Amino acid sequence: MSTAYPEINEVIKYIQDHIDEPLSLDRLARYAAYSPYHFTRIFKERVGVPPHYYISSVRLQKAKNLLLTTELSVRDIGLEAGQQSLGTFTTRFTERVGVSPAQFRHSRQQVGNHLDSLQKLMDWKNNSPPGYTGNLIQGTIHAEKPFQGVILVGLFTKPIPEGFPPYGTLLSSLGDFCFQNVKPGVYYLMATAISWEMTATDILLPHTTLRAKSGKAVIVKPNAHTPHQQLTLHEPRLDDPPILISLPLLMKNFLIRISQHSNL
């Protein structure tokens, strides 16, 4: 966790403790004893996203919890997440999680099947084959503690793991990874790890998974070299953004790619 602006830790705790209440920028700025402008600047510098976006992310994370742990209707859960319209809640949830609220609620069995399929794979390829074309992003993933399982790594368009990443893959172990044909743009590199012992709920609600994110944006320019990236998986930290993307969706798409490749 960054040591810059330690007062933001207290604001994050305040947001999480009062997520069911109206949390205006003025209210949060007063709590931090900053002007709204200065508070917004240092919050974004520390967390990666503006305060209002972080709040909406925490509310969506709460919605994911409620979908799996209660029998509340999707409409009522949308209200709990601060959305008055069922349609708006469903659209935003689907955009940022990757599946609809109803699909997410009924996905436990799929998680177990995907994990079993991944564990049976014997020929994972962590590196790109020779003969690549286009812009290339390579990197290495380390970890602060040992684990056995699968690592999900992706390039996202925002500094928060949400929505389906334009480039993503799964790794069977720590070590090197590679993305080919990356379009020019600004990306944020993030990863999380799933151990073989995790339950379906632990994977659908990844509050305890090891995770990592690049210290700064990855800028890809046409026909230009991009520096080798280094990521270190660590225990969840207070200033880590919620993992909103459905991890089973990433697992499913990886298995589909593997299946298509094996049939060539």
Kinemage of the C-alpha trace (Angstrom):
@kinemage 1
@onewidth
@group {chain A} dominant
@subgroup {mainchain}
@vectorlist {calphas} color= white
{ca met a 1} P 0.000 0.000 0.000
{ca ser a 2} L 1.267 3.425 -0.885
{ca thr a 3} L 2.450 5.610 1.973
{ca ala a 4} L 1.402 8.797 0.168
{ca tyr a 5} L -1.516 10.664 1.740
{ca pro a 6} L -2.165 8.246 4.646
{ca glu a 7} L -5.304 10.239 5.509
{ca ile a 8} L -6.952 8.691 2.467
{ca asn a 9} L -6.954 5.381 4.373
{ca glu a 10} L -9.418 6.873 6.823
{ca val a 11} L -11.594 8.177 3.996
{ca ile a 12} L -11.685 4.732 2.379
{ca lys a 13} L -12.733 3.184 5.697
{ca tyr a 14} L -15.352 5.923 6.088
{ca ile a 15} L -16.760 5.204 2.624
{ca gln a 16} L -16.943 1.472 3.305
{ca asp a 17} L -18.607 2.016 6.697
{ca his a 18} L -21.172 4.480 5.302
{ca ile a 19} L -21.730 3.045 1.831
{ca asp a 20} L -25.519 2.952 2.388
{ca glu a 21} L -25.623 6.701 2.970
{ca pro a 22} L -25.375 9.646 0.551
{ca leu a 23} L -21.666 10.341 0.135
{ca ser a 24} L -21.234 13.684 -1.545
{ca leu a 25} L -17.858 15.064 -2.528
{ca asp a 26} L -18.286 17.888 -0.006
{ca arg a 27} L -18.992 15.427 2.802
{ca leu a 28} L -15.884 13.372 2.041
{ca ala a 29} L -13.697 16.437 1.556
{ca arg a 30} L -14.801 17.825 4.922
{ca tyr a 31} L -14.044 14.477 6.567
{ca ala a 32} L -10.538 14.587 5.107
{ca ala a 33} L -10.141 18.295 5.946
{ca tyr a 34} L -9.396 19.258 2.331
{ca ser a 35} L -11.062 21.395 -0.267
{ca pro a 36} L -13.171 19.331 -2.717
{ca tyr a 37} L -10.710 20.057 -5.531
{ca his a 38} L -7.612 19.063 -3.540
{ca phe a 39} L -9.345 16.026 -2.042
{ca thr a 40} L -10.387 14.745 -5.484
{ca arg a 41} L -6.853 15.164 -6.803
{ca ile a 42} L -5.093 13.283 -4.006
{ca phe a 43} L -7.785 10.578 -3.812
{ca lys a 44} L -7.399 9.818 -7.513
{ca glu a 45} L -3.607 9.879 -7.211
{ca arg a 46} L -3.747 7.386 -4.335
{ca val a 47} L -6.570 5.056 -5.425
{ca gly a 48} L -6.478 5.471 -9.197
{ca val a 49} L -10.078 6.584 -9.725
{ca pro a 50} L -12.084 9.642 -8.586
{ca pro a 51} L -14.072 9.405 -5.325
{ca his a 52} L -17.497 9.106 -6.986
{ca tyr a 53} L -16.281 6.273 -9.218
{ca tyr a 54} L -14.758 4.443 -6.259
{ca ile a 55} L -18.058 4.771 -4.364
{ca ser a 56} L -20.042 3.336 -7.271
{ca ser a 57} L -17.536 0.458 -7.454
{ca val a 58} L -17.937 -0.363 -3.761
{ca arg a 59} L -21.738 -0.296 -4.198
{ca leu a 60} L -21.513 -2.702 -7.126
{ca gln a 61} L -19.300 -4.932 -5.016
{ca lys a 62} L -21.995 -4.888 -2.360
{ca ala a 63} L -24.557 -5.800 -5.023
{ca lys a 64} L -22.463 -8.836 -5.960
{ca asn a 65} L -22.442 -9.891 -2.300
{ca leu a 66} L -26.211 -9.502 -1.999
{ca leu a 67} L -26.872 -11.467 -5.175
{ca leu a 68} L -25.015 -14.464 -3.771
{ca thr a 69} L -25.895 -14.256 -0.091
{ca thr a 70} L -29.541 -13.115 -0.046
{ca glu a 71} L -32.816 -13.794 -1.825
{ca leu a 72} L -33.515 -10.114 -2.429
{ca ser a 73} L -34.884 -9.326 -5.874
{ca val a 74} L -32.560 -7.807 -8.450
{ca arg a 75} L -34.640 -4.624 -8.279
{ca asp a 76} L -34.184 -4.354 -4.501
{ca ile a 77} L -30.466 -5.029 -4.812
{ca gly a 78} L -30.258 -2.290 -7.427
{ca leu a 79} L -31.834 0.100 -4.929
{ca glu a 80} L -29.275 -0.994 -2.328
{ca ala a 81} L -26.589 -0.149 -4.896
{ca gly a 82} L -27.997 3.355 -5.331
{ca gln a 83} L -29.833 2.783 -8.630
{ca gln a 84} L -33.503 3.773 -8.771
{ca ser a 85} L -34.037 2.101 -12.154
{ca leu a 86} L -33.813 -1.673 -12.625
{ca gly a 87} L -32.753 -1.133 -16.224
{ca thr a 88} L -29.944 1.237 -15.270
{ca phe a 89} L -28.683 -1.108 -12.565
{ca thr a 90} L -28.745 -4.115 -14.904
{ca thr a 91} L -26.930 -2.198 -17.653
{ca arg a 92} L -24.205 -0.851 -15.358
{ca phe a 93} L -23.736 -4.162 -13.573
{ca thr a 94} L -23.416 -6.017 -16.882
{ca glu a 95} L -20.962 -3.458 -18.306
{ca arg a 96} L -18.678 -3.494 -15.292
{ca val a 97} L -18.974 -7.117 -14.103
{ca gly a 98} L -19.276 -8.725 -17.527
{ca val a 99} L -22.476 -10.692 -16.913
{ca ser a 100} L -26.007 -9.701 -15.934
{ca pro a 101} L -27.090 -9.766 -12.263
{ca ala a 102} L -29.228 -12.849 -12.912
{ca gln a 103} L -26.363 -14.677 -14.628
{ca phe a 104} L -24.014 -13.775 -11.806
{ca arg a 105} L -26.462 -15.034 -9.178
{ca his a 106} L -26.702 -18.468 -10.821
{ca ser a 107} L -23.064 -19.031 -11.758
{ca arg a 108} L -21.729 -21.095 -8.841
{ca gln a 109} L -21.905 -24.414 -10.685
{ca gln a 110} L -20.100 -22.982 -13.699
{ca val a 111} L -17.243 -21.823 -11.480
{ca gly a 112} L -16.592 -25.319 -10.225
{ca asn a 113} L -16.679 -26.739 -13.750
{ca his a 114} L -14.262 -24.101 -15.061
{ca leu a 115} L -11.837 -24.663 -12.187
{ca asp a 116} L -11.890 -28.428 -12.733
{ca ser a 117} L -11.228 -27.965 -16.452
{ca leu a 118} L -8.312 -25.627 -15.788
{ca gln a 119} L -6.760 -28.004 -13.281
{ca lys a 120} L -6.849 -30.828 -15.844
{ca leu a 121} L -5.045 -28.860 -18.550
{ca met a 122} L -1.554 -30.166 -19.196
{ca asp a 123} L -0.210 -27.912 -21.965
{ca trp a 124} L -0.590 -24.333 -20.886
{ca lys a 125} L 1.406 -21.829 -22.889
{ca asn a 126} L 2.406 -18.791 -20.844
{ca asn a 127} L 4.423 -17.198 -23.617
{ca ser a 128} L 3.420 -16.187 -27.116
{ca pro a 129} L 4.639 -18.426 -29.935
{ca pro a 130} L 7.365 -17.202 -32.272
{ca gly a 131} L 6.405 -15.188 -35.306
{ca tyr a 132} L 4.299 -12.586 -33.509
{ca thr a 133} L 3.277 -9.374 -35.186
{ca gly a 134} L 2.246 -5.980 -33.928
{ca asn a 135} L 2.912 -4.293 -30.611
{ca leu a 136} L 4.050 -6.645 -27.882
{ca ile a 137} L 3.701 -6.324 -24.106
{ca gln a 138} L 5.766 -8.715 -22.040
{ca gly a 139} L 6.103 -9.024 -18.311
{ca thr a 140} L 6.833 -11.196 -15.311
{ca ile a 141} L 4.599 -11.990 -12.342
{ca his a 142} L 6.056 -12.646 -8.890
{ca ala a 143} L 4.296 -13.224 -5.555
{ca glu a 144} L 4.942 -12.271 -1.938
{ca lys a 145} L 3.759 -15.712 -0.801
{ca pro a 146} L 3.644 -19.127 -2.501
{ca phe a 147} L 0.405 -20.499 -3.866
{ca gln a 148} L -0.883 -23.185 -6.224
{ca gly a 149} L -3.564 -22.273 -8.689
{ca val a 150} L -4.172 -20.037 -11.651
{ca ile a 151} L -3.269 -16.398 -12.309
{ca leu a 152} L -5.561 -14.126 -14.310
{ca val a 153} L -3.792 -11.157 -15.871
{ca gly a 154} L -5.214 -8.475 -18.136
{ca leu a 155} L -4.782 -5.060 -19.689
{ca phe a 156} L -7.723 -2.863 -18.722
{ca thr a 157} L -8.747 0.527 -20.077
{ca lys a 158} L -9.355 1.919 -16.573
{ca pro a 159} L -7.261 1.613 -13.390
{ca ile a 160} L -9.800 -0.793 -11.912
{ca pro a 161} L -10.439 -4.443 -12.855
{ca glu a 162} L -13.867 -4.149 -14.406
{ca gly a 163} L -15.423 -4.974 -17.755
{ca phe a 164} L -13.873 -7.483 -20.110
{ca pro a 165} L -10.198 -6.587 -20.639
{ca pro a 166} L -9.164 -5.957 -24.267
{ca tyr a 167} L -6.204 -8.277 -23.629
{ca gly a 168} L -6.147 -11.007 -21.017
{ca thr a 169} L -4.917 -14.491 -20.324
{ca leu a 170} L -4.486 -17.110 -17.615
{ca leu a 171} L -1.181 -18.468 -16.349
{ca ser a 172} L -0.578 -21.836 -14.725
{ca ser a 173} L 2.304 -20.512 -12.630
{ca leu a 174} L 4.286 -17.449 -11.705
{ca gly a 175} L 6.629 -16.209 -14.396
{ca asp a 176} L 6.436 -14.595 -17.800
{ca phe a 177} L 3.426 -13.520 -19.823
{ca cys a 178} L 2.975 -11.858 -23.193
{ca phe a 179} L 0.257 -10.004 -25.120
{ca gln a 180} L 0.487 -9.699 -28.895
{ca asn a 181} L -0.955 -7.208 -31.371
{ca val a 182} L -1.827 -4.661 -28.694
{ca lys a 183} L -3.451 -1.600 -30.192
{ca pro a 184} L -1.877 1.767 -29.348
{ca gly a 185} L -3.425 3.293 -26.255
{ca val a 186} L -3.242 3.646 -22.498
{ca tyr a 187} L -3.759 0.514 -20.422
{ca tyr a 188} L -3.618 -0.603 -16.811
{ca leu a 189} L -2.058 -3.970 -16.068
{ca met a 190} L -3.681 -5.975 -13.273
{ca ala a 191} L -3.698 -9.557 -12.059
{ca thr a 192} L -5.246 -11.767 -9.413
{ca ala a 193} L -4.655 -15.350 -8.336
{ca ile a 194} L -7.109 -18.167 -7.668
{ca ser a 195} L -5.912 -21.116 -5.602
{ca trp a 196} L -7.221 -24.593 -6.305
{ca glu a 197} L -8.718 -24.756 -2.819
{ca met a 198} L -10.988 -21.731 -3.245
{ca thr a 199} L -14.750 -22.188 -3.150
{ca ala a 200} L -17.028 -20.907 -5.894
{ca thr a 201} L -18.165 -18.078 -3.630
{ca asp a 202} L -14.564 -17.064 -2.917
{ca ile a 203} L -13.968 -16.779 -6.665
{ca leu a 204} L -17.199 -14.945 -7.430
{ca leu a 205} L -16.533 -12.571 -4.532
{ca pro a 206} L -12.725 -12.221 -4.717
{ca his a 207} L -12.178 -10.237 -1.535
{ca thr a 208} L -9.228 -12.351 -0.359
{ca thr a 209} L -7.432 -13.248 -3.585
{ca leu a 210} L -3.847 -12.179 -4.117
{ca arg a 211} L -3.719 -9.278 -6.539
{ca ala a 212} L -1.335 -6.913 -8.292
{ca lys a 213} L -1.442 -3.807 -10.458
{ca ser a 214} L 1.145 -1.833 -12.370
{ca gly a 215} L 2.421 1.261 -10.609
{ca lys a 216} L 1.576 3.447 -13.585
{ca ala a 217} L -0.274 3.259 -16.865
{ca val a 218} L 1.173 1.179 -19.692
{ca ile a 219} L 1.418 3.416 -22.756
{ca val a 220} L 1.534 1.600 -26.070
{ca lys a 221} L 2.694 3.584 -29.095
{ca pro a 222} L 2.723 2.418 -32.737
{ca asn a 223} L 5.849 0.434 -33.594
{ca ala a 224} L 7.520 1.441 -30.323
{ca his a 225} L 9.069 -0.740 -27.638
{ca thr a 226} L 7.076 -1.057 -24.403
{ca pro a 227} L 9.199 -1.687 -21.274
{ca his a 228} L 9.093 -5.123 -19.658
{ca gln a 229} L 6.413 -5.100 -16.947
{ca gln a 230} L 6.840 -6.421 -13.413
{ca leu a 231} L 3.933 -7.410 -11.158
{ca thr a 232} L 4.047 -8.782 -7.619
{ca leu a 233} L 0.954 -10.502 -6.223
{ca his a 234} L 0.170 -9.455 -2.658
{ca glu a 235} L -2.533 -9.756 -0.023
{ca pro a 236} L -5.490 -7.356 -0.451
{ca arg a 237} L -4.750 -3.806 0.689
{ca leu a 238} L -7.109 -1.099 1.807
{ca asp a 239} L -6.462 1.095 -1.229
{ca asp a 240} L -6.852 -1.701 -3.788
{ca pro a 241} L -9.880 -1.069 -6.029
{ca pro a 242} L -12.647 -3.708 -5.918
{ca ile a 243} L -12.317 -6.563 -8.406
{ca leu a 244} L -15.598 -6.149 -10.265
{ca ile a 245} L -14.965 -8.270 -13.358
{ca ser a 246} L -16.466 -11.762 -13.161
{ca leu a 247} L -13.442 -14.039 -12.810
{ca pro a 248} L -15.410 -17.067 -14.087
{ca leu a 249} L -16.070 -15.130 -17.299
{ca leu a 250} L -12.313 -14.770 -17.838
{ca met a 251} L -11.855 -18.468 -17.060
{ca lys a 252} L -14.586 -19.432 -19.534
{ca asn a 253} L -13.158 -17.346 -22.366
{ca phe a 254} L -9.678 -18.749 -21.786
{ca leu a 255} L -11.019 -22.316 -21.956
{ca ile a 256} L -12.843 -21.497 -25.198
{ca arg a 257} L -9.628 -20.159 -26.743
{ca ile a 258} L -7.724 -23.271 -25.649
{ca ser a 259} L -10.424 -25.502 -27.130
{ca gln a 260} L -10.426 -23.641 -30.438
{ca his a 261} L -6.642 -23.793 -30.649
{ca ser a 262} L -6.570 -27.528 -29.955
{ca asn a 263} L -9.072 -28.121 -32.768
{ca leu a 264} L -6.956 -26.349 -35.408
